Amino acid sequence: MRTKIVAGNWKMNNDKKESKKLIKDLKKAIKKEKLKNTRVIVAPTFVNLSASLKAANDSAIEVVAQNMHQAKNGAYTGEISADMLKAIGIKTVILGHSERRTYFNETDESLAAKVDAILENDLETIFCFGELLEDRKSENHFAVVESQISNALFHLEAGAWKSIILAYEPVWAIGTGETASAEQAQEMHAFIRSIVAKKYNQEVADAVSILYGGSVKPANAEEIFSKPDVDGGLIGGAALNVDDFTGIIKAI
């Protein structure tokens, strides 16, 4: 059975005090939930990782990083390496988020290098990808998603996929006024699983968790999570509110 995952990406939100409070409130809330085969993840900013790890201690909450540089060290002002993250207890890193691709010009090639660094350091990644509105309207969305996955991940050996979580972001349905249905989510997730199976085998494809990152909220979470190939969500704004995030966890 694939692991269910609800991951909250806090992006550039919450100072140290706010991060600690949100984790404290979340710890209280999820005590009431039965988290069978479910991982609850939060991704604070770099400066709040240590405080968040401490706040989440002795709980089911996992703290992960929002990004990582592929180099071990060097003249990369403002960047963070795998060794630095491991030294404070981080085990998982989000890579390839649509905002990183759009605002910071991350490419499939640079992300492939980051994935390699993740694996070399025995870390895990939540790897993000997804098509833009023009891709969806031109019916090129399957090709775009397949290209992003194959360019960044299909050089890996099958065994490496135990450290990969996929996160599909329909960028066209985030803040555009367009709405993605649960059926559209399932259609893409099933396609993603099929291309992994084609490249490797059905066992690898069936084992990988695929998260949906298209504006999941308590009101739509249960319908989306009910789809057979949707294994959870990468949550943005709703993860900053403990009631909303708990409602999404409850839905899974």
C-alpha positions, 0 to 999 in steps of 0.5 A, a space after each residue: 500500500 502506498 503511503 498517503 502524504 499531506 505536505 504543507 509548503 509554507 513558502 516565504 511565510 511565518 517568522 520563528 514565533 509563528 512557525 513554532 505556534 503553528 506546529 504546536 497547534 498542529 501537534 494538538 490537532 492531529 493527536 485526535 486523528 488516526 494517522 494510519 499509513 499517513 505522513 504529515 509534513 511541513 516545510 518552513 523557511 530555511 531560517 526556521 528549520 531548526 526551531 521547527 524541528 525542535 517544536 515538532 519533536 515527539 510528534 508525527 510531524 515531519 519538517 522538510 526543506 523547501 529547496 537545496 543547492 546541488 553543490 557540496 559547498 563553494 561560492 554560491 551566496 545565499 544557497 544551502 547544501 545537503 550537508 547543511 540540511 543533514 547537520 540539523 536533522 532534515 531528511 527530505 527536500 522539496 525540489 522543482 516547485 513551480 515558483 522556483 521554476 518560474 521566478 528563479 529559472 530552474 530547469 530540468 537540467 539543474 533539477 536533475 543535478 539537484 536530484 542526484 545530490 539528494 540521492 548521493 546524500 541519502 535524502 528524499 525529495 518531493 519532486 514537483 512538476 506541472 504544466 502552464 495554462 497555455 500548455 493545457 489550452 493547447 492540449 500539450 499538457 501530457 507532453 510537458 509533464 512527461 518531459 519534465 519528469 523524464 528529463 529530471 528523473 529518468 536517468 535514475 536507477 529503479 532503486 532510487 525511486 524509493 527516495 522519490 515522491 512526485 508532486 503534480 502542480 497544475 500551474 494553470 489552475 493556481 491563481 488563474 481563475 481556472 478550476 481543476 476537477 478531481 477527474 482531471 487530477 486523476 487523469 494526470 496522476 494515472 498518466 504519470 504512473 503509466 510513464 513511470 511503469 513504462 520506463 521502469 516497471 509496474 512495481 516501481 510505478 505502484 510504489 511511488 506516492 504522487 501528490 496533487 498540488 492544485 489548491 487543495 482545501 478542506 472543501 475539495 480534499 476528500 473528493 480529490 483524495 478519493 481518486 485511486 492515483 492521488 496519494 495526498 497533497 502538496 498544500 500551499 495557503 491552506 497549510 498556514 491555517 491549522 484548522 484548514 490543514 487539519 481538515 485536509 489531513 482528516 480528509 485523507 
